[in-house]
Each structure stands twice: as structure tokens, then as C-alpha cells.
Amino acid sequence: MKIAKPESQGFDAARLARIDPYLKTRYLDSGKLPHAQLLIARGGEIVHFSHQGAAREGGAPVDETTIFRIASMTKPVTSLAFMMLLEEGKVALDTPVHHVLPELKGLGVFKAGGVGVPFQTIPTDEPMRMVDLLRHTSGLTYSFQNRTNVDAAYREGRIENWHGNLTLDEFVTALGKIPLEFSPGTEWNYSVSTDVLGAVVERVSGQGLAQFFEQRIFAPLGMHDTGFVVPADKTDRLADCWSLVQGKGRVMYDRGAESAWSREPRLVSGGGGLVSTALDYHRFCTFFLNKGELEGTRLVSRKTVDLMTANHLPGGSDLHAMSQSLFSETTNAGTGFGLGFAITMDPARSMMPGSPGEYYWGGMFSTAFFIDPVERISMVFMTQFSPSMLYPIRRELKTLIYSALND
């Protein structure tokens, strides 16, 4: 692994050097985060790669080999898989979802029922289409949104439980029995849409999602430490994962030495199930920065990447106008949504430095990435702590990184 001199890529080295002490003082020494890893690159060249804190309780420090649960940073991978099938002419963005997943045919929109009537529905204005899954305008939700009777039904059915409940096909069947929150295309709500997209990839390709990812994406891109399961010979590299619980403080969520990610999930989650390393995800980011190509391997065309990274919200709207979510991995003002990630439309409205057209996402364990195609900057941040929106660390990191630009 080569790390370029910051000055050679237009960064002020002294300003970049401010970031690690900031993270240590504000987040590690204070006990807010258990560890932190930060990779910054420009034009695909790494200019900063730092590791702080112990990967496991009382154990060895985080290093370049540490494996992290990347949660919703899985979503861009699933979205890429779908777009590869789109390029092959096997499916289209305007394909109704029920053409591939007939279990979802006839879904209506929730309407409050009377006494003893759990659900009444009204017809949707339009069918749910593949683009709705990619941009989260499907009418689906997440159980943790805690907004409506619909997400309550998700919780009651435990349909998002990755271990010991439903398979991916059974998950789709269960969703087919619960109304939508709204008519597809009319609102934005962070949801299980990308998990459903994973089922689409399986049905269209005829392969299991894990096999498709490994054979068609990870192996070609050299992402050898990324997958849904941590192999036995790598489990010693998986970091502990922590969570903040009201009344208890920071508690262990998933211990690396006996992790749930060391065994096959029953529900393969294209929305949040992957583990990876900072170096692997850096390769993924560089692939996108290079418009679909990495080191001579092309998976999708330049025009497909352009399509994915455009704002697809109806009427060119932003999340501030369309979002109904109580939670997502982004702020809403000045932010659109593409085919798999948020898109910065107006940095001034977002109140963060950046570029129009920058795209990004994060995960529930506070991991994050962004790709700026204008400045050709990419970042991968790794830690293992939920909830992800408790601290403004992503905003602070972006500010610190852009403040170090010197060209």
C-alpha cells in the first residue's frame, strides 16, 4: 500500500494532520467512540490513512487489516449489481417490481381501519418500479422509523431480523402482506427498498446475492475482505461493535470474537449485511471515481455511473421537500437521491463544504464514505458504534478534509 505525499495531491499536510488529534480528543478520549479509522484519497491516491483505538476490548489496535460491519454502505453495492443487470438488458428502471417479484403485486397504501380491522388499503397511483427501490420512493419503510402502523407491522413480524427468522424470499412474501406507507414515487422514506432490490438481483440473475457479489463485483475489483460472512481464518480481524442504550450507556452490540457475522445469515441483506475493510471500500470508491473502471476492469459504463449519480427524485426535488423519514443516513436540505446514494445538489443549503454532484452514504454503525467527482476526493471512515446520527462526526470530517485543500 502506497501513501502519497499530501502536497502532491493538492492537500496541505499540516491541515490534514489536524484531523487525527481532533478525532482522538473529541471522540476517543471522551469515550464517545471505541476506535476510528480514516482513509482520504484524491484521484484514487491515498494521502491519509490513520488508525486509532483498539479493535477489540482490551485487544490489539485497529490497523489496515481490521474488518468492520459496514451496514447501509452495502446499499451502493446492491445498486451496482442491479445496474450491471440493467446494462445486460435483463431489467429496466421503469420495470414494475411485481414483474420480477410477483409477491408484491397488488400492494395498496395503508388507510386506517376500524375496530378489529388491522389494515385497510387504497390503490396506488402508480405501480412500484425498480427506480423506486433504488431511490427509496417505494412506499416501503424500516421498522425502526417508529412513525406508523406500517412500521409497527414490520416490528411485529420481525421481518428485518437477519438471523433465525425469514429467508430473503420469505421476507419478500411477508412484505407483500403489509400495505405501503404511500403511493410509490410520491414521497421519500428510508426503507428496506434495497433489501428488496437484492431479491430482484437474485431472481433476474439466477444467482444468490452473495455469489453474485463475490463473482461479479468483489473478485474483479480485488475486494477480498468484503462479504456477508467473516471466514473462520479472518474472524480475529473483526472489530467489536458497540451501541448506546438508554439508561445503560455504551454496551457491547456484537463481540468480534463471537460475532453473528461469523455465521451465514438466514436473511441475506442487500440493504445492510456486508463487512469490509477501509482498503476494500476505497477500491470500490475509486472504481466509481473512475466512472465504472478499476485497474483495467470495467463493470459498468461511464454513462451508467453518470445515471446512478444524478438526482432521481421526481421533479428534481430534494429530500427536504420529499422526505417523511424520522431517520436516514443524511441531512435533507440541498440533498437529492440517486440510484443508491445521496447526492449533494446545493452545498450552501447543506451548510457543508463540498461540490455539487458529490455522492455519499453511511451505515448504522457510524461508518461513512463520500466521493467528490469534481475535486476527485474520496473518503472512507470506519468505526463500530450505533446509533450513527448521535454525533456530527461526518459533517466535521468533511469540513476538516475540505479545509485542507490547497490547490
N, C-alpha and C positions, 0 to 999 in steps of 0.2 A: 504494500500500500504506500503510495507516494502522496505526500502533503506538500502542496506548492507554497511558495512564499506569498503571503497576503498581498504584498506590493505588486507582484507580477500579475495579479488578477484584479487590480484596482481597489484594494482594500487598504485601509490604514491599520497597520499591525497593532499599534498601541491601543487604538479604539476597539479592535476585536478582542484584545487581551483584557478589556474591562468586563467582558461577559461572564467568564468563569467565576471571578470573585463575587460578582453580583449574585449569581445563582447560589454560590456557597453560603453567603451571608444571609440572603433573603429567604432561601428555601431549604437548604440542607442543615445549616447550623440551627435554624429555628425549629426544625423537626417537621416542617410542612411536607417535604418530600423525602423519601428514603435514599434516593440516588438520582443522578441526572447525567445524560449523555447528549452531546450536541455535535452535529456534523453540518458544516456550512461549505457550500461549493459554488464555484462560478464557472460556467461553461463546462460543467462536469468535472472540473479540477477541484479536489478538496483543498480548502485553505485553512480549515479549523476543524479539529476533531478532538473533543475533550471528554473525559470520564471522571465522575466524582461520586463518592459514596460506595457502600458495599452492595454487591448484587444480592446477597442473602444476609439475613440477620446474623451478625457476628462472623460473617464469612469474608471471602475474597472480594476485592474491589471490582466494580464494573470495568470491563475492558472491551476491546473491539470484537470479541467473540461472544459477548453476552447476548442472550436471546430474550426478547420481550414479546408480550402479548400486545398485538397492535390493534385489536378490536376493529373499530369502524374504518381504519386505514385499509381494511380488507375491501371496502366498497369499490375503490378505483380499480382493483384487480378484477373483480367480478364484472365491472362495467367494461373493462378492456376485453375480457373474454367474450362478452356479448357482441362487442363491435367487431371482433375478429370473425364471428359467425355472420354478422351483417355484411361484411366485405365479401364473404363467400356466397352471398345471395340467398342464404337459408332463412333469413328473418329480416324484418324492417322495423324502423322506429314507429311507424304507424300501424303495425300489425296488432290487432286486438289480442290481449293477453290470453283470452279464453280459447283462441285458435290453437295455442300450444298447451295451455293448462285448462282443459275443459271443466275442471273442478270449480273454476271461478266464473263460469258462465252464469249470467242472470243475477249477479250481485246487485242489491239495491242499497240505497242510502238510508241510514238509521233515522227513524222517526219514533218519538216517544210512544210507548204502548200504554194500554190501560192496565188496571189491576189484574194481575195474573198473566199478563201478556208481556213477555220479556222484550220482544223486538217487533216493531212494525217497520216496513220499508216502503220507500217510494222509488220509482225507476230512476236510473241515472240519466243525465242529459246526453252523455256520450259513453261509449264503452271504454274501459280501462285499456290503454295502449302501452306498448313497450316503452315509449318515451316517458310515460307517467311513472314507470318503475325507476327509470334512470334519474329522473329529476325530482322524485318524491311528491308528485301531484296525483298519486294513485287513489287517494281516499283511505288507504291503509294507515295504521298507526303503530305505536310501541306501547307495551303495557305500562311502562314507567312514565308515560306522559301524564297520567292521573288527571285527565280532563273530562272524560265522557263515559257513558255506559259501554261504549265500544271497547275502549282500552281496559275497562273493568272485565269484560268478557275474555280478553286476551289473558289477563292475570288469572282468572278463574280456571281457564283451560290450560294454564302453564305452557302455552304453545311456543314460547321462546326459550324454553329450557333445553340447553344443548345436550345434556346427559340424562338418560333414563326416562325420557318421555316419548316424543314423536320423532319419526324419521322425516326427511325433507318432503317426501311425497305425502305423508300423513299431516305434516304441517300445512301444506297447500290445501289439503282436504278440509282441515279444521278452519282455515281462513274462509273457505267457500261457504261456511255455515254462519258467518258473522257479518253483519252489514258493514258497509263502508261509512266513514265519517262524513264524506262529502262526495259530490259527483266528480269523477276524475277530470283533472285539468282546471278546476275552478279555484283551488286553494293549494297551499304547500304545507305539508306536515311531515316531519322527520319520522321514519317508519321502517317496518320490515320489508319495504319495497325491494331492497337489494337482495334479501334472502329469497324472495320470490323470483327475482332475476336469476339467482343461482339455479333454481329449479328449471327455469327456461333454458339456461345453458345446458343443463343435463339432458333435457328432453330433445332439444334441437341437435346437439352434438352426438347423442347416444353414448356419452361417457359420464362417469361420475365426476362431480365437480373437482374433487381433489386430484383425480387423474388428469383431467383437462388442464388444470393449473400447472401441474408438475411437467407434463409432456409438452404443452403448447406455450407456456409462459416462463416458468421458473428455470427449467433446464436450459432453454435457449438464451435466457438473459443472465445465466450464471448466478441465480439466486438460490444457492444451495442450502441455505439455512432457513428457508421460508416454507411453511406448510401448516396444515391443520393439526398436526401431531408432532411433538418433540420426540425424535427417536431415542431409544434407550442409551445409545452412546453419546448423546448430546444433552441429556437431562441435567447434568451437573452445570451446564451453562445457562439454564433458565433462571431468571431473576425471581425473587419473591415479589408478590403483588399485594399491595395494601389498600385499605379502604377506610374512609372516615365514617364512623357510625355514631349517630346522635346519642349522647349520654355515655359513650364508651371511648370516644376519641379514635385514634388511629389503630386499627386492628388488622390482623393478617387476613387477607381475602383468599389467597391461593399460594400455598408454600411451594417454592420451586422444587424442592426435593421430593414432594409427593403430589405434584400438580395434576389437576384434571386434564391439562393439555398433554400429559404423557400417555393418555389413552385415547382411542378413537372416539370421537363424538358420535352420538346417535343422530343428532341433527347437525348436518354439515352446513355451517352458516357462512354464506357468501356476503353477509352483511357485517360480520364481526368476528370470525373464528380463527384468523391466522395468527401465527407467531412469526417473527422475523428478527433481523439484526439491522442496525443502522447502516452497515455497509451494503447489505442486500437491498434495503429500501432506497438507498442512494442510487443504486444501479437502476432501479425502477424509475426514480425521478429523472435521472439522466436520459433514459430511454424516451420519456415524454418530452424533455427539453430538446432532444434531437429529433422531435417530430416522428416518433414511431420506430426509431432505429438505435441499436447499441452495438458498437464494435463489429459492424458488418452484418448484424442480424436485424432484419426488419420484420415486425409482426403486424403492423398496420401502416397505411399510407399517411403521408403528411396531411392530406385533406381530411382524413378520418380524425386525426388529432385536432385539427382546426375545428371540426364539427363538435368534438367532445368538449372542447374548452371554450365554446361560445355559450352565451347565456340563452337557455331554452325556456325560461319562464314566459308564459303567454303574454303577448303584447310588449315584450321587453321589460316586464315589471321586475321589481326586486323583492327580496324576502320581507322587507319592512311592510310592503303592501299586501303580500300574499300569505305570509306565514301564520299558521294557527298553533304552532308548537309551543309548549311550555319549555321545551329543551331541544337544542341541537348543538352541533359542534362549531357553530359560527355565530357571530353577531349579524344583525339583519340589515342595517342601513347601508345603502350603497352596494349591496351584495346580491348577485344573481346566482343562478344554479345551472351548471352544465350537465353533461352526461356522466355523472359520477363524483363530482366535487363542486364546492362553492367557487364562484367566480367574482373577483373584485371588479366592480363596474366603475365605482367612483371613490377613489381613496379619500377624498375630502369628506364625503358623507360617512365613510367607515371610521374616520378620525384616526387612521393609522397610516404611516408612510407605506408606500408600495406603488405598484403600477397597475393601470387598467389592463385587464386580461390575466392578471395573476390568478392562479388556481391553487386550491388547498383543501385539506380536511384534517380531522383529528380523530382520536379514539377515546373511549370512556376511561381508559387508564392514563389519560393525560399525555399520550403520545401525539405527535403532530408533524405535518410536513407542509411546505409550500413550494411552489415553482413560479418564478417570475420570468416569463419568456422575453420581456423587454430588457431587463438588466442581466438575464441569464443566470440568476441566482437560484439556488435550491437549498432547502434546509430540512434536516430530519432531527427531531427531538424525541428522545426516549426517556421514559421513567415508568413507574408502575404504581399509580395511585388514582383512586376514584373517590368522589366524582371529578370529572375533568374540568368542569367550569367553575370550580370553587375558587381558584386563584387566576389572576390575569396574566399568567406566565407567557402565554402565546403572544399576546399583544406586546408584552415587554420585550420578548426575544426579537420580534420583528422590528421593533423600534431600535433596539441596540444594534442589530445587524445592518439595517439601512443607515444608521448613523455612522457606521464605519466605512461606508463607500467613499472613495477618494478620487474618482475619475469622472 
